[in-house]
Amino acid sequence: MKIPGKRIHKTRFIQTAKYVVAVDVELVYPKDDPSETCYEAETLHLLAKIQEKAESEDVEWLLKRGKVYRLVEKK
């Protein structure tokens, strides 16, 4: 179910020990309370899935959803 209101797109970053994933998501200013943005349920599920895939180092899957940055340690 879609939340009625103004929609905007923002980049969100999901960070793990080895990776940071930048993904564009949709936020909503709800019609009933436009003072703050919120996520719809499907967006929250996507962010959780991205976190899970980043922790399991599934880079191929992550690259289909956003930009993946890998930690490069100083030698």
VENVEN-V828222 format. One record per residue. N is the residue number from 1. RES is the residue in one letter. SS is DSSP state (hx for helix, st for strand, lp for the rest). PSI is psi in degrees with one decimal (NA if undefined). BURIAL is + if it has 16 or more other ideal C-beta (glycine too) atoms within 10 Angstrom, else -. Layout:
n->[N;N]
res->[RES;RES]
ss->[SS;SS]
psi->[PSI;PSI]
burial->[BURIAL;BURIAL]
//
This chain:
n->[1;2;3;4;5;6;7;8;9;10;11;12;13;14;15;16;17;18;19;20;21;22;23;24;25;26;27;28;29;30;31;32;33;34;35;36;37;38;39;40;41;42;43;44;45;46;47;48;49;50;51;52;53;54;55;56;57;58;59;60;61;62;63;64;65;66;67;68;69;70;71;72;73;74;75]
res->[M;K;I;P;G;K;R;I;H;K;T;R;F;I;Q;T;A;K;Y;V;V;A;V;D;V;E;L;V;Y;P;K;D;D;P;S;E;T;C;Y;E;A;E;T;L;H;L;L;A;K;I;Q;E;K;A;E;S;E;D;V;E;W;L;L;K;R;G;K;V;Y;R;L;V;E;K;K]
ss->[lp;lp;lp;lp;st;st;st;st;st;st;st;st;st;st;st;lp;lp;lp;st;st;st;st;st;st;st;st;st;st;st;st;lp;lp;lp;lp;lp;lp;st;st;lp;lp;hx;hx;hx;hx;hx;hx;hx;hx;hx;hx;hx;hx;hx;hx;hx;lp;lp;lp;hx;hx;hx;hx;hx;lp;lp;lp;st;st;st;st;lp;lp;lp;lp;lp]
psi->[128.7;138.3;126.4;137.4;-179.4;136.1;139.1;160.7;135.6;156.3;129.7;145.7;129.6;124.2;136.4;-174.9;-33.0;-22.9;155.6;130.4;125.6;122.4;138.5;128.8;162.0;131.0;156.0;134.2;101.7;140.7;-37.0;-27.4;80.2;10.8;-18.7;144.0;159.9;164.7;148.8;162.4;-41.8;-33.1;-42.1;-40.0;-41.3;-45.6;-39.1;-40.5;-40.2;-42.7;-46.6;-46.0;-34.5;-40.4;-32.2;4.1;39.0;73.0;-38.5;-45.6;-44.0;-38.4;-21.8;-16.4;-23.1;-161.7;138.6;128.3;134.7;140.9;129.4;115.1;144.4;135.5;NA]
burial->[-;-;-;-;+;-;-;-;-;-;-;+;-;+;-;+;-;-;+;-;+;-;+;-;+;-;+;+;-;-;-;-;-;-;-;-;-;-;+;+;-;-;+;-;-;+;+;-;-;+;-;-;+;+;-;-;-;-;-;-;-;+;-;-;+;+;-;+;-;-;-;-;-;-;-]
//
